Structures are given as structure tokens and as C-alpha cells.
Amino acid sequence: MTDVSIWLDALAGSHDRLADLIGELDDEGLRSRSYCDGWTIAQVLSHLGSGAEILGRIVDAAVAKEDPPSPDTYPKIWERWNAMGPREVAEAALSTDGEFVEKLEHLGDALDELHFTLFGGVRMDAVGLLAVRLGEHALHTWDVAVALDPRALVDHDAVTLLVDRLTRMMPLFGKPDRADVGRPFAVRVVTTDPDRVFDLEVADTVTLTRVDSTPDRDERAGGAVASSAAVLHLTAEQLLRLAYGRLDPSHAGEVDADERPTIDTLRKVFPGF
């Protein structure tokens, strides 16, 4: 998925979903606990709002062909957002987040030609920038949504785009050293909606490799799946939440694993953030 407009539409849709969720919350609702450990809904909004402000400055620098803002400037931004009350932060977050989406939309075709320097000096194109923001935005929006409705799912448009980016992100998300997994192991992961097949390997690092062929979903041994110690059947939405540390038993939905310890071990490998 290299079409910038598709990614931008998904980000705009995630913004709209967040706005709908927040629209009817009173101050007590904004102070209530989100799914994100230790954060209220207002604090999730503060994080998304400050992130939109910082990314907006990074985009402005790229357009002007200037150096991006120094990370030394971030703490003052975070302090200002952290000092806001629940109602103020909700209004500011939705406004700043919407302005960031509009900034990208107004760039039109020029957005395809830009490159951005993000945190840690990483350079990426427009799809890379949008993927980073969409992953953060869609999952944190789910943090709010599921606090209000335990049946909530991550936005489907975001899932469809982000699931194939997981091959790049799993080495960053996986923390096998924290999980005490013992010896290395491999899992064949078969997803639906969209249909994908991956090989997930956990050793000193974590790798996720897309497999071109799609085995029969009822197959448990032999053929294409013989190379893995276990087969894990998930929706793509569940795999995304697993990678982001958000597939706890209470919010997993139905998970089909050949070996029950597999999913429990993988939860430890992906502690979330």
C-alpha cells in the first residue's frame, strides 16, 4: 500500500472516530481510565495532541527544507499539554489533530515528494510518516473506545493498512529479553480480514515474515505449516493488537491456537507501550 491518499484517508477516518468518541464525554468521562495503563482518557488525548503538534512542526520543516525541530524542544510541549485540564485538553487535542490532517491534505501531490526526519534521526517518506501516525492514532483511539465499549475493535481501514507494516515493526515491538521465553521458537500466524500468512520467529530478536501461499485454515500439520512449531489463527485486528500489547485475555476475542501456551507467551514478548 504505497498510495499516500489511502493512508491519509485512513488517518482522517481515525480522527473522525476519535472526535465522535470524545464528543459526548463530560469532565468525569474524560478523567475516567483508558485502556492504556495508568492513563486517563484525557491523558491519551494529551499524548495524541502533543504528538500532532510535534509532527506538524516536522512537516513544516520538511516543506521549508529546514532542519526538523530538535528533540530538546519536546519537553516544553509536553509540559504545556500536561498542564491542561480535561476539557481544555480534549478540545485542544481534537483541534490540533484535525489541523495536522488538514495540513497534510492541503499539501496535495507535493506530499508524495517530501521526506521527513523523525525521532532519532530516522528519515522516511510520506507513507512512512503516515504509517507511524496511523499506528499510534488508531491504537490510542482504541484505548479510548474500548474503555467506553469493551466490544470495540481497532478501525478496520487502519488494520488493513497496518497489518502489512508489521513485518517492519515487529523487531521494534518485540521484547524477548523481557519475556523469559527460553529457547527460540516459531509460530505460523494465519489471519483473516484481511487474509494473510506470516512466520513469526522469536529468538534474540523478533521477526515477522510474510508468506505468499495461504494454507487451508483447517490444516494443522504438514505442507505449508510444517516449518512452525504451532499455528495461530487470528483476525488481522487481533494480530495488530497483539503487536501493540493490547491482546489481553479480557479483550482478545476468540483466539485459535494449536498450543495454548503460545498466545500467553507471545503476550509477554509484546508488552506494549
C-alpha positions in Angstrom: 0.0 0.0 0.0 2.1 2.9 -1.3 -0.8 5.3 -2.2 -0.4 8.2 0.1 -4.1 9.2 -0.3 -5.3 5.8 1.1 -3.2 6.3 4.2 -4.3 9.9 4.6 -8.0 8.9 4.3 -7.5 6.3 7.0 -5.9 8.8 9.3 -8.7 11.3 8.7 -11.2 8.5 9.5 -9.4 7.7 12.7 -9.5 11.4 13.7 -13.3 11.4 13.0 -13.8 8.3 15.1 -11.9 9.9 18.0 -13.9 13.1 17.7 -17.2 11.0 17.8 -16.0 9.2 20.9 -15.0 12.3 22.8 -17.9 14.5 21.7 -20.3 13.4 24.4 -17.9 12.8 27.3 -18.2 15.1 30.3 -15.3 16.0 32.5 -15.8 12.9 34.6 -15.7 10.8 31.5 -12.5 12.4 30.4 -11.0 11.7 33.8 -12.0 8.0 33.6 -9.5 5.3 32.9 -8.5 4.4 29.4 -7.1 1.1 28.3 -3.6 2.5 28.2 -2.1 1.5 31.5 -2.0 4.4 34.0 -3.6 6.9 31.7 -7.0 8.5 31.8 -8.8 9.3 28.5 -7.7 12.9 28.9 -4.0 11.8 29.1 -4.4 9.7 26.0 -5.8 12.9 24.3 -2.8 14.9 25.6 -0.4 12.4 24.1 -2.2 12.5 20.7 -2.5 16.2 20.7 1.2 16.9 21.6 2.2 14.3 19.0 0.2 16.0 16.3 1.8 19.3 17.3 5.3 17.9 17.0 4.6 16.1 13.8 3.1 19.3 12.4 6.4 21.1 13.1 8.3 18.3 11.4 6.1 18.5 8.3 6.6 22.3 8.3 10.3 21.9 8.4 10.3 19.4 5.5 8.2 21.8 3.4 10.5 24.7 4.1 13.6 22.4 3.6 14.8 23.3 7.0 16.1 21.1 9.9 13.4 19.5 11.9 12.7 20.7 15.4 15.3 19.5 18.0 14.0 16.8 20.5 15.2 19.3 23.1 12.0 21.3 22.3 9.7 18.4 23.0 9.6 18.6 26.9 8.2 22.1 26.9 5.5 21.0 24.5 4.6 18.0 26.7 4.6 20.2 29.8 2.1 22.6 28.3 -0.2 19.8 27.3 0.2 18.1 30.7 -0.8 21.3 32.4 -4.2 21.4 30.7 -7.4 20.4 32.4 -9.6 17.6 30.9 -11.9 19.8 28.9 -9.2 22.0 27.6 -7.0 19.1 26.6 -9.9 17.4 24.8 -10.7 20.5 22.8 -7.1 21.3 22.0 -6.3 17.7 21.1 -9.1 17.4 18.6 -8.3 20.8 17.1 -4.6 20.1 16.8 -5.1 16.6 15.5 -7.6 17.9 12.9 -5.3 20.7 11.8 -2.4 18.1 11.3 -4.6 16.0 9.0 -5.7 19.2 7.1 -2.1 20.3 6.8 -1.2 17.0 5.0 -4.4 17.2 2.9 -3.6 20.7 1.7 -0.1 19.6 0.5 -1.8 17.5 -2.2 0.5 15.8 -4.6 3.5 17.6 -3.1 3.2 15.3 0.0 4.5 12.4 -2.2 7.7 14.2 -2.8 8.6 15.1 0.8 10.9 13.2 3.2 10.7 13.7 6.9 13.2 13.3 9.7 11.5 11.8 12.7 12.6 10.9 16.2 16.1 9.5 16.5 17.0 11.0 13.1 15.1 8.4 11.1 14.2 9.6 7.6 11.1 8.4 5.9 8.7 9.2 3.1 5.1 10.3 3.4 3.7 6.8 3.7 6.2 6.1 6.4 5.2 9.2 8.3 1.5 8.4 7.9 2.1 4.8 9.0 3.8 5.9 12.2 1.0 8.3 13.0 -1.9 6.0 12.0 -0.5 3.2 14.1 -0.2 5.5 17.1 -3.6 7.2 16.4 -5.7 4.1 15.7 -4.4 2.1 18.7 -4.8 5.0 21.1 -8.2 5.7 19.7 -9.0 2.1 20.5 -7.7 2.7 24.1 -10.4 5.2 24.4 -13.1 3.3 22.5 -12.7 0.1 24.5 -12.8 1.9 27.8 -16.3 3.0 26.7 -17.4 -0.2 25.0 -15.5 -3.5 25.8 -16.5 -4.9 22.4 -14.7 -2.1 20.4 -12.2 -3.0 17.7 -9.4 -1.1 16.0 -10.7 0.8 13.0 -10.8 -1.6 10.0 -9.3 0.7 7.5 -6.3 1.2 9.8 -5.9 -2.6 10.3 -6.0 -3.3 6.6 -3.1 -0.9 6.0 -1.0 -1.5 9.2 -1.0 -5.3 9.2 1.5 -5.5 6.3 3.7 -2.9 8.0 4.1 -5.3 11.0 6.9 -7.1 9.2 9.0 -3.9 9.7 7.7 -3.1 13.2 7.9 -6.5 15.0 11.6 -6.2 15.7 10.9 -2.9 17.4 7.8 -4.1 19.3 9.1 -7.5 20.4 10.9 -7.7 23.7 12.0 -11.4 24.0 14.6 -10.5 26.7 11.8 -9.4 29.0 9.6 -12.4 28.4 12.0 -15.2 29.6 10.8 -17.4 26.7 13.6 -19.9 27.0 14.8 -21.4 23.7 13.8 -19.8 20.3 10.5 -20.8 18.8 8.5 -20.1 15.6 4.8 -19.7 15.0 2.8 -19.7 11.8 0.3 -16.9 12.0 -2.8 -17.1 9.8 -5.1 -14.1 9.7 -8.5 -13.2 8.3 -9.9 -9.8 7.3 -7.6 -9.4 5.5 -6.2 -12.9 4.8 -2.5 -13.1 5.5 0.0 -15.8 6.4 3.2 -14.9 8.4 6.0 -16.7 10.0 6.8 -15.3 13.4 10.2 -16.2 14.9 11.2 -15.3 18.4 14.9 -15.6 19.3 17.3 -12.8 20.4 15.1 -10.6 18.3 11.6 -11.0 16.8 11.0 -11.2 13.1 7.7 -11.5 11.1 7.9 -12.7 7.5 5.0 -12.6 5.0 4.4 -16.0 3.4 3.0 -15.9 -0.1 1.0 -19.1 -0.1 -2.2 -19.4 2.0 -2.7 -22.8 3.6 -6.1 -24.3 4.3 -7.2 -22.7 7.5 -8.1 -26.1 8.9 -4.7 -27.6 8.3 -2.7 -28.2 11.4 0.3 -30.2 10.3 2.3 -31.0 7.2 2.5 -29.0 4.0 3.0 -25.3 4.3 2.8 -25.1 8.0 5.2 -27.9 8.9 8.1 -25.4 9.4 6.4 -23.9 12.5 6.0 -25.3 16.0 2.5 -24.0 16.2 -0.2 -22.4 14.2 -2.0 -19.3 15.5 -5.3 -18.2 13.8 -6.2 -14.6 14.4 -8.0 -11.8 12.8 -5.6 -9.2 11.4 -7.1 -6.8 14.0 -6.1 -9.2 16.8 -2.6 -9.6 15.4 -2.2 -5.8 15.3 -3.3 -5.5 18.9 -1.0 -8.4 19.9 1.9 -6.5 18.4 0.9 -3.3 20.3 0.5 -5.2 23.6 -3.3 -5.0 23.6 -4.5 -8.6 23.3 -5.0 -9.4 27.0 -7.4 -12.3 27.7 -10.3 -9.9 28.6 -10.1 -8.2 25.2 -8.8 -10.9 23.0 -12.0 -12.2 21.4 -11.8 -15.8 20.1 -8.2 -17.0 19.6 -7.5 -20.3 17.9 -4.0 -21.7 18.8 -2.8 -25.2 18.4 -0.9 -24.8 21.7 -2.5 -22.8 24.4 0.8 -21.5 25.9 1.7 -19.9 22.5 -0.6 -16.9 22.8 0.3 -16.5 26.5 4.0 -16.5 25.7 3.5 -14.0 22.8 1.7 -11.6 25.1 4.9 -11.5 27.2 7.0 -10.9 24.1 4.9 -7.9 23.1 4.3 -6.0 26.3 3.1 -2.8 24.5 3.8 0.8 25.0 
